C-alpha cells in the first residue's frame, strides 16, 4: 500500500462524516417546515389552544388559563348539555364582520396569505379569545325547555332540576346575573341553536344578556369552534374538563351521542405517522458507528 492510498483511507471516514453533517444541515429546514405544517394542520382541524381573558367561567376557568379545544369531537357526537364550548358570536351576539373587499390589491394579497400564516403560527402557542369568540357552558341543546328558576331556585332542563354547586362560582346562585341582565328566563331552544351560561353567573355576559340580539340569545351550533376539554397552563391548574354529573340525569338530553373518547387517540395515531417518518429520516442521516471484525480464516467455526 502506498503512502497516498493510506492517507486517502484515513481521510475517508472524516469526509464521510462531514458529508453526512452537510446532508443533515440541508434536511433540517425541510424537517422544521414539515413539523410546522403538521402543527398548523393539527391546530386548524384537530386541537387549538386558547387563553381565557375574563372571569365569566370562574372558578372552572381562571383568567390566563390556557385551554385545549377539541375541534373534531362534534363530527362524531352531538353537542351535549354540560359541555364547555368555544364559539364565534359574530352574527348572533356581535355584529357580523364586514365583508367589503379592500381596495388595495397588495393589502388583500397580504391578508389572504402572509397575515393568515403569521396568525396561524402565533396561535400555535395559544390564541386569546378575541371580541367575537366566547367560552361558555352549554345548558340547553335543540328542543330543550330551559327555565330559571323553580321553587327551589334551581334551573330546570325539560323539567329536570340541575344541581350546579360543583361548578358555580362560590356565592353565586343559579339565577345570579350581572346588573341589567335578567337572571330568570323561560326558553325553548330551537333546532340548530344552543342556550349557554357562564359558571360565574354574577358577572357572565351570556345567553341571558343577548335575548334582544339575533337568535334571542341562542348560539348557532355551526358557530361552535370546539369543546374545551383540558386546562394545560399554568401547570398548577392542569386538569381535564369533564361534563358535571348533574347533566347525566335521565331526561336532560335523551339524544346524547356516543362518547368522543376515541377521537384524541385516533388523532394521535394519524399524527404519529409523519412523526415516525421524520424520526427515521433523522436516524438515517446520522453516522453509524459499528465494531470492525476481521475475516475468519481458520478451519473451525468462528464464534463471537
HELIX and SHEET records of a PDB file:
HELIX    1   1 UNK A    3  UNK A   45  1                                  43    
HELIX    2   2 UNK A   73  UNK A   75  5                                   3    
HELIX    3   3 UNK A  105  UNK A  112  1                                   8    
HELIX    4   4 UNK A  114  UNK A  123  1                                  10    
HELIX    5   5 UNK A  207  UNK A  210  5                                   4    
HELIX    6   6 UNK A  221  UNK A  223  5                                   3    
HELIX    7   7 UNK A  235  UNK A  237  5                                   3    
HELIX    8   8 UNK A  245  UNK A  248  5                                   4    
HELIX    9   9 UNK A  261  UNK A  285  1                                  25    
SHEET    1   A 8 UNK A 127  UNK A 128  0                                        
SHEET    2   A 8 UNK A  47  UNK A  51  1                                        
SHEET    3   A 8 UNK A  66  UNK A  70 -1                                        
SHEET    4   A 8 UNK A 224  UNK A 233 -1                                        
SHEET    5   A 8 UNK A  84  UNK A  88 -1                                        
SHEET    6   A 8 UNK A 133  UNK A 140 -1                                        
SHEET    7   A 8 UNK A 193  UNK A 197 -1                                        
SHEET    8   A 8 UNK A 219  UNK A 220 -1                                        
SHEET    1   B 5 UNK A 127  UNK A 128  0                                        
SHEET    2   B 5 UNK A  47  UNK A  51  1                                        
SHEET    3   B 5 UNK A  66  UNK A  70 -1                                        
SHEET    4   B 5 UNK A 224  UNK A 233 -1                                        
SHEET    5   B 5 UNK A 239  UNK A 240 -1                                        
SHEET    1   C 4 UNK A 160  UNK A 161  0                                        
SHEET    2   C 4 UNK A 156  UNK A 157 -1                                        
SHEET    3   C 4 UNK A 145  UNK A 148 -1                                        
SHEET    4   C 4 UNK A 185  UNK A 188 -1                                        
END                                                                             
